[in-house]
Amino acid sequence: MPPYPGPEHEQQYQPQQEHQQQPVAPEGWFRDEAQASAPAAAPVQGWPQGAETAYLPPYPGPEHEQQHQPHQQQSPPPAEETARGYLPAVAGGLPPVADVPAAEQTAYLPPQAAATPGEDPAEAPGEPQEITSWSPPTLAGNTLRAVDPAQARAEGRSPIIDPGPQSAILTAVLGLLLAVAAALGQYALLLPLIALQGLTAAGWFRLNGMWPARQGIALAFAGAVVADVAVLAVDPTYGPGAIVGTLGAWVLLTLVLQLRSHADPDERMYGLMASVASAALAIICAGYLAADSAAATVGAAAVAVAVFARALPLPTAPSVGVSLAAAAGAGIAVGGLTPVGTGGALIGLVAGVCALVGLRVAAYDYPSKFVHMTAGVALPLAAAAPAVYLIGRVVG
């Protein structure tokens, strides 16, 4: 390797290179070579002279190249000068690069506010928020149901919502009307009984989420009226047969009508079951007509008292016990005023059990307030009708 000339020669070379005037290459130096191979391209209009070679290194001439070659082999120039020779000239030199703190390097980012304890980071502005909570249910905001089923299931609520005191009062009033009308006779009983059958037909369809369902309600109500007429037309001994015959004929009629429907098979099956159940519940209400007048009076009064007692603000188990005890007590009290006597306790107890079952059915599957005012009123009385007839026959 060649000997190192020492720092003195390097210091002498650097000032000589800085103060030496470097001649510029002739104007046609590079253009003559280009013309030998291909015609030169036309100059761009408006482009200043010398701008084409502004980024090319200045040519010092052949004499300086011969003098500079031995020195370049001995001491290579620093990398900083070599890199700077191919850059365009900057007036005043390159500015010094200062150390930028890390905080200033992220100054273009939006400021991030520190999360306070207890604050949900998903609520930060500018970011999509995921719904993780539900609004409280209202009775006025949702016209279909008192509580949205999807919301209630997400919150882990029970699908059982009791009808409440308003429907209990209406049930008690209707039960007392049936009791008084039954004591007066069959034709007097016909008016409140028709109202009960209409509420039963409409309430069952609404309980199953099928509304308005005018044809189904009309069909079930028509079957109930036919059953009432059949019971009044035959001898009291054949009253149950008239009810069962009407029920069978209406099931067949409902099946034929559903087979003629152009809906989907699943919808037809669902409509068939709802129509048959609604017609059956409305028709069996005619059991109050077929039963003995004294048994009908005791049973209707017992249902009225049991439903009203169930609506009292008590825990579930004590409330059920109080309701059944009240029904049995009402049976004894009203039975003492009729030929039934103490047998009214059994009628009242069984009627109370059936009433609580019907009340439970009306409270299922997140019912709406309309369901409470129709099915919640009618189902306790409708469910007790067969029991009133059967237990009345046993006691009488």
C-alpha positions as CSV (number, residue, x, y, z in Angstrom):
1,M,0.0,0.0,0.0
2,P,1.3,3.6,-0.7
3,P,2.7,5.4,2.4
4,Y,0.4,7.7,4.3
5,P,1.4,11.3,3.4
6,G,0.4,12.6,6.9
7,P,-2.0,15.2,8.2
8,E,0.1,18.1,6.9
9,H,-0.3,17.1,3.2
10,E,-4.1,16.6,3.8
11,Q,-4.4,20.1,5.4
12,Q,-2.5,21.6,2.4
13,Y,-4.7,19.8,-0.1
14,Q,-8.0,20.9,1.3
15,P,-7.4,24.7,1.1
16,Q,-5.9,24.3,-2.3
17,Q,-9.1,22.6,-3.5
18,E,-11.4,25.1,-1.9
19,H,-9.6,28.3,-3.2
20,Q,-8.8,27.0,-6.7
21,Q,-11.0,28.3,-9.4
22,Q,-12.5,25.5,-11.3
23,P,-13.0,26.2,-15.0
24,V,-16.3,25.3,-16.6
25,A,-16.5,22.8,-19.4
26,P,-16.9,24.1,-22.9
27,E,-20.5,24.6,-24.1
28,G,-20.3,21.9,-26.8
29,W,-18.3,19.4,-24.8
30,F,-21.2,17.0,-24.1
31,R,-23.3,17.9,-27.1
32,D,-20.6,16.9,-29.7
33,E,-20.6,13.4,-28.4
34,A,-24.4,13.2,-28.4
35,Q,-24.5,14.5,-32.0
36,A,-22.1,11.7,-33.2
37,S,-24.6,9.0,-32.2
38,A,-28.1,10.6,-32.5
39,P,-29.5,14.1,-33.2
40,A,-29.8,16.3,-30.2
41,A,-33.3,16.8,-28.8
42,A,-34.9,20.2,-29.2
43,P,-34.4,22.4,-26.1
44,V,-37.4,23.0,-24.0
45,Q,-38.8,26.5,-24.3
46,G,-38.5,28.6,-21.2
47,W,-35.8,26.4,-19.7
48,P,-32.7,28.5,-18.6
49,Q,-29.3,27.8,-20.0
50,G,-27.1,25.7,-17.8
51,A,-30.1,24.1,-16.1
52,E,-29.7,20.9,-18.1
53,T,-26.3,20.2,-16.4
54,A,-27.1,21.8,-13.1
55,Y,-26.9,18.4,-11.3
56,L,-23.7,17.2,-13.1
57,P,-20.3,17.7,-11.5
58,P,-18.3,20.6,-12.8
59,Y,-15.6,19.6,-15.3
60,P,-12.2,21.0,-14.1
61,G,-10.3,20.3,-17.4
62,P,-7.7,17.8,-18.5
63,E,-4.8,19.6,-16.8
64,H,-6.3,19.6,-13.4
65,E,-7.4,16.0,-13.8
66,Q,-3.8,14.9,-14.4
67,Q,-2.5,16.9,-11.3
68,H,-5.3,15.7,-9.1
69,Q,-5.0,12.0,-9.9
70,P,-1.8,11.3,-7.9
71,H,-3.2,13.1,-4.9
72,Q,-6.5,11.3,-5.1
73,Q,-4.8,7.9,-4.9
74,Q,-2.8,8.9,-1.9
75,S,-5.5,10.5,0.2
76,P,-9.2,9.9,-0.7
77,P,-11.4,12.9,0.1
78,P,-13.8,12.6,2.9
79,A,-17.2,11.1,2.2
80,E,-18.9,14.3,3.1
81,E,-17.1,16.3,0.3
82,T,-17.7,13.5,-2.2
83,A,-21.4,13.4,-1.5
84,R,-21.6,17.1,-1.6
85,G,-20.0,17.4,-5.0
86,Y,-23.0,15.8,-6.7
87,L,-25.5,17.9,-5.0
88,P,-26.7,21.3,-6.3
89,A,-25.0,24.3,-4.8
90,V,-26.9,25.8,-1.8
91,A,-26.3,29.4,-0.9
92,G,-24.7,29.6,2.5
93,G,-24.1,25.8,2.8
94,L,-26.3,23.2,4.3
95,P,-28.0,24.1,7.6
96,P,-26.8,22.1,10.6
97,V,-29.0,19.2,11.6
98,A,-30.2,19.7,15.1
99,D,-31.2,16.9,17.4
100,V,-35.0,16.9,17.5
101,P,-36.6,15.7,20.7
102,A,-38.9,12.7,20.5
103,A,-41.9,14.8,21.6
104,E,-41.5,17.2,18.6
105,Q,-41.2,14.3,16.2
106,T,-44.8,13.3,17.0
107,A,-46.2,16.9,16.9
108,Y,-48.3,16.1,13.9
109,L,-50.3,13.5,15.7
110,P,-53.6,14.6,17.3
111,P,-53.3,15.0,21.1
112,Q,-54.3,12.0,23.0
113,A,-56.2,12.7,26.2
114,A,-55.3,10.6,29.1
115,A,-58.1,8.2,30.2
116,T,-59.4,9.0,33.6
117,P,-60.2,6.1,36.0
118,G,-63.7,4.7,35.4
119,E,-64.0,6.2,31.9
120,D,-64.8,3.8,29.1
121,P,-62.1,4.2,26.3
122,A,-64.8,3.2,23.7
123,E,-66.5,6.5,24.3
124,A,-63.5,8.5,22.9
125,P,-64.6,11.0,20.2
126,G,-63.9,10.2,16.6
127,E,-64.0,6.4,17.0
128,P,-66.9,4.1,16.2
129,Q,-68.7,3.1,19.4
130,E,-70.1,-0.4,19.9
131,I,-73.5,-0.6,21.6
132,T,-72.9,-2.5,24.8
133,S,-75.9,-1.3,26.8
134,W,-79.6,-1.1,26.3
135,S,-82.1,1.7,27.0
136,P,-84.6,1.1,29.7
137,P,-87.9,-0.4,28.5
138,T,-91.0,1.8,28.3
139,L,-94.7,1.1,27.9
140,A,-95.3,4.1,25.6
141,G,-92.4,3.9,23.3
142,N,-93.0,0.3,22.1
143,T,-96.5,-0.2,20.7
144,L,-96.0,-4.0,20.2
145,R,-94.6,-5.2,23.5
146,A,-94.0,-3.7,26.9
147,V,-90.4,-5.0,26.7
148,D,-88.4,-5.8,23.6
149,P,-87.8,-9.5,23.6
150,A,-84.2,-9.2,22.1
151,Q,-83.4,-6.5,24.7
152,A,-84.8,-8.5,27.6
153,R,-82.9,-11.7,26.5
154,A,-79.7,-9.7,26.2
155,E,-80.2,-8.4,29.7
156,G,-81.0,-11.8,31.0
157,R,-84.5,-11.0,32.1
158,S,-87.3,-13.5,32.6
159,P,-89.9,-13.8,29.8
160,I,-92.7,-13.8,32.4
161,I,-94.4,-10.5,32.9
162,D,-97.5,-10.6,35.1
163,P,-100.5,-8.7,33.8
164,G,-100.7,-6.5,36.9
165,P,-103.5,-4.9,38.9
166,Q,-105.4,-3.3,36.1
167,S,-106.1,-6.5,34.3
168,A,-106.8,-8.1,37.7
169,I,-109.5,-5.5,38.4
170,L,-111.1,-6.1,35.0
171,T,-111.0,-9.9,35.5
172,A,-112.6,-9.4,38.9
173,V,-115.4,-7.2,37.5
174,L,-116.1,-9.6,34.6
175,G,-116.1,-12.6,37.0
176,L,-118.6,-10.9,39.3
177,L,-120.8,-10.1,36.4
178,L,-120.7,-13.7,35.3
179,A,-121.5,-14.8,38.9
180,V,-124.5,-12.4,39.2
181,A,-125.8,-13.2,35.7
182,A,-125.5,-17.0,36.3
183,A,-127.7,-16.6,39.4
184,L,-130.3,-14.8,37.2
185,G,-130.4,-17.5,34.5
186,Q,-128.9,-18.7,31.3
187,Y,-130.1,-15.9,29.1
188,A,-128.8,-13.3,31.5
189,L,-125.5,-15.0,31.5
190,L,-125.3,-14.8,27.7
191,L,-124.3,-11.1,27.6
192,P,-121.1,-11.2,29.8
193,L,-120.3,-14.7,28.4
194,I,-120.1,-13.3,24.8
195,A,-117.8,-10.5,26.0
196,L,-115.6,-13.1,27.6
197,Q,-115.5,-15.2,24.4
198,G,-114.6,-12.2,22.3
199,L,-111.7,-11.2,24.6
200,T,-110.5,-14.8,24.6
201,A,-110.4,-15.1,20.8
202,A,-108.6,-11.7,20.3
203,G,-106.2,-12.2,23.2
204,W,-105.0,-15.6,22.2
205,F,-104.0,-14.3,18.7
206,R,-102.3,-11.3,20.1
207,L,-100.5,-13.4,22.7
208,N,-99.0,-15.4,19.8
209,G,-97.9,-12.3,18.0
210,M,-100.5,-12.5,15.3
211,W,-102.3,-9.2,14.7
212,P,-104.7,-8.0,13.5
213,A,-105.7,-11.6,12.4
214,R,-109.3,-10.5,11.8
215,Q,-110.3,-13.7,10.0
216,G,-109.0,-15.9,12.7
217,I,-110.6,-13.9,15.4
218,A,-113.9,-13.8,13.6
219,L,-113.7,-17.6,13.0
220,A,-113.0,-18.3,16.7
221,F,-115.7,-15.9,17.9
222,A,-118.2,-17.4,15.4
223,G,-117.5,-20.9,16.8
224,A,-118.1,-19.6,20.4
225,V,-121.5,-18.1,19.4
226,V,-122.5,-21.4,17.7
227,A,-121.5,-23.3,20.8
228,D,-123.7,-21.0,22.9
229,V,-126.6,-21.4,20.6
230,A,-126.2,-25.2,20.6
231,V,-126.1,-25.4,24.4
232,L,-129.2,-23.3,24.7
233,A,-131.0,-25.3,22.0
234,V,-130.4,-28.8,23.6
235,D,-131.4,-30.3,26.9
236,P,-129.0,-29.4,29.8
237,T,-128.0,-33.0,29.9
238,Y,-126.5,-32.8,26.4
239,G,-124.8,-29.5,26.9
240,P,-121.3,-30.9,27.0
241,G,-122.0,-32.9,23.8
242,A,-123.0,-29.7,22.0
243,I,-119.8,-28.0,23.1
244,V,-117.6,-30.9,21.9
245,G,-119.5,-31.3,18.6
246,T,-119.1,-27.6,17.9
247,L,-115.4,-27.8,18.8
248,G,-114.8,-30.7,16.4
249,A,-116.7,-29.0,13.5
250,W,-114.7,-25.8,14.0
251,V,-111.4,-27.7,14.0
252,L,-112.3,-29.3,10.7
253,L,-113.4,-26.0,9.3
254,T,-110.2,-24.3,10.4
255,L,-108.1,-27.0,8.8
256,V,-109.9,-26.7,5.5
257,L,-109.5,-22.9,5.4
258,Q,-105.8,-23.2,6.2
259,L,-105.2,-25.8,3.5
260,R,-106.6,-23.3,1.0
261,S,-104.1,-20.6,2.1
262,H,-101.2,-19.7,-0.3
263,A,-98.8,-18.9,2.5
264,D,-95.6,-20.8,3.3
265,P,-96.0,-24.2,5.0
266,D,-94.5,-23.0,8.2
267,E,-96.8,-20.0,8.3
268,R,-99.8,-22.2,7.6
269,M,-99.0,-24.6,10.4
270,Y,-98.5,-21.7,12.8
271,G,-101.7,-20.1,11.8
272,L,-103.6,-23.5,12.0
273,M,-102.4,-24.1,15.6
274,A,-103.2,-20.5,16.7
275,S,-106.7,-20.7,15.1
276,V,-107.6,-24.0,16.6
277,A,-106.4,-23.0,20.1
278,S,-108.2,-19.7,19.9
279,A,-111.4,-21.4,18.8
280,A,-111.1,-24.1,21.4
281,L,-110.6,-21.6,24.2
282,A,-113.5,-19.4,23.1
283,I,-115.8,-22.4,22.7
284,I,-115.1,-24.0,26.0
285,C,-116.2,-20.8,27.7
286,A,-119.7,-22.1,27.0
287,G,-119.1,-24.4,29.9
288,Y,-120.6,-21.7,32.1
289,L,-123.9,-22.1,30.2
290,A,-123.8,-25.9,30.4
291,A,-122.9,-26.0,34.1
292,D,-125.4,-25.7,36.9
293,S,-126.2,-22.1,37.7
294,A,-125.1,-22.4,41.4
295,A,-121.7,-24.0,40.3
296,A,-121.2,-21.2,37.7
297,T,-121.9,-18.6,40.3
298,V,-119.4,-20.1,42.8
299,G,-116.7,-20.7,40.2
300,A,-116.9,-17.2,38.6
301,A,-116.7,-15.6,42.0
302,A,-113.8,-17.7,43.1
303,V,-111.8,-16.8,39.9
304,A,-112.5,-13.1,40.5
305,V,-111.2,-13.3,44.1
306,A,-108.2,-15.5,43.2
307,V,-106.9,-13.2,40.4
308,F,-107.3,-10.1,42.5
309,A,-105.4,-11.7,45.4
310,R,-102.6,-12.7,43.0
311,A,-102.1,-9.1,42.0
312,L,-101.2,-8.0,45.5
313,P,-97.6,-7.0,46.0
314,L,-96.4,-10.2,47.6
315,P,-93.6,-12.7,46.9
316,T,-94.5,-15.4,44.4
317,A,-94.9,-18.4,46.7
318,P,-96.9,-16.5,49.4
319,S,-99.0,-14.8,46.7
320,V,-100.0,-18.1,45.1
321,G,-100.9,-19.5,48.5
322,V,-103.0,-16.5,49.4
323,S,-104.8,-16.6,46.0
324,L,-105.8,-20.3,46.4
325,A,-106.9,-19.7,50.0
326,A,-108.9,-16.7,48.9
327,A,-110.5,-18.7,46.1
328,A,-111.5,-21.5,48.5
329,G,-112.8,-19.0,51.0
330,A,-114.9,-17.3,48.3
331,G,-116.3,-20.7,47.3
332,I,-117.3,-21.4,50.8
333,A,-118.9,-17.9,51.2
334,V,-120.8,-17.9,47.9
335,G,-121.6,-21.7,48.2
336,G,-123.4,-20.9,51.5
337,L,-125.7,-18.6,49.6
338,T,-126.5,-21.3,47.0
339,P,-127.6,-25.0,47.1
340,V,-123.9,-26.1,46.7
341,G,-123.1,-25.5,50.4
342,T,-119.7,-26.4,51.6
343,G,-118.9,-28.1,48.4
344,G,-118.3,-24.6,47.1
345,A,-114.8,-24.8,48.7
346,L,-113.8,-27.5,46.2
347,I,-115.2,-25.7,43.3
348,G,-113.5,-22.5,44.4
349,L,-110.1,-24.2,44.9
350,V,-110.1,-25.9,41.5
351,A,-111.4,-22.8,39.8
352,G,-108.6,-20.8,41.5
353,V,-105.9,-23.2,40.3
354,C,-107.2,-23.0,36.7
355,A,-107.3,-19.3,36.9
356,L,-103.7,-19.0,38.0
357,V,-102.7,-21.3,35.2
358,G,-104.5,-19.1,32.7
359,L,-102.9,-16.0,34.3
360,R,-99.5,-17.6,33.9
361,V,-100.1,-18.3,30.2
362,A,-101.1,-14.7,29.6
363,A,-97.8,-13.5,31.2
364,Y,-95.5,-15.5,29.0
365,D,-93.1,-14.4,26.2
366,Y,-92.8,-10.7,27.0
367,P,-96.5,-9.8,26.5
368,S,-97.6,-6.3,25.6
369,K,-100.1,-4.2,27.5
370,F,-102.8,-5.1,25.0
371,V,-102.2,-8.8,25.7
372,H,-102.6,-8.0,29.4
373,M,-105.9,-6.3,28.8
374,T,-107.3,-9.1,26.6
375,A,-105.7,-12.5,27.3
376,G,-104.8,-11.4,30.8
377,V,-108.4,-10.7,31.5
378,A,-110.1,-13.6,29.7
379,L,-107.8,-16.6,30.1
380,P,-108.2,-17.1,33.8
381,L,-112.0,-17.2,33.4
382,A,-111.8,-19.3,30.2
383,A,-109.5,-21.9,31.8
384,A,-111.8,-22.3,34.8
385,A,-114.9,-23.0,32.7
386,P,-114.4,-26.8,32.2
387,A,-113.5,-27.2,35.9
388,V,-116.6,-25.4,37.0
389,Y,-118.8,-27.8,34.9
390,L,-117.0,-31.0,36.0
391,I,-116.6,-30.1,39.7
392,G,-120.2,-28.8,39.8
393,R,-121.4,-32.2,38.5
394,V,-119.3,-33.9,41.2
395,V,-120.5,-31.7,44.1
396,G,-124.1,-31.5,42.9
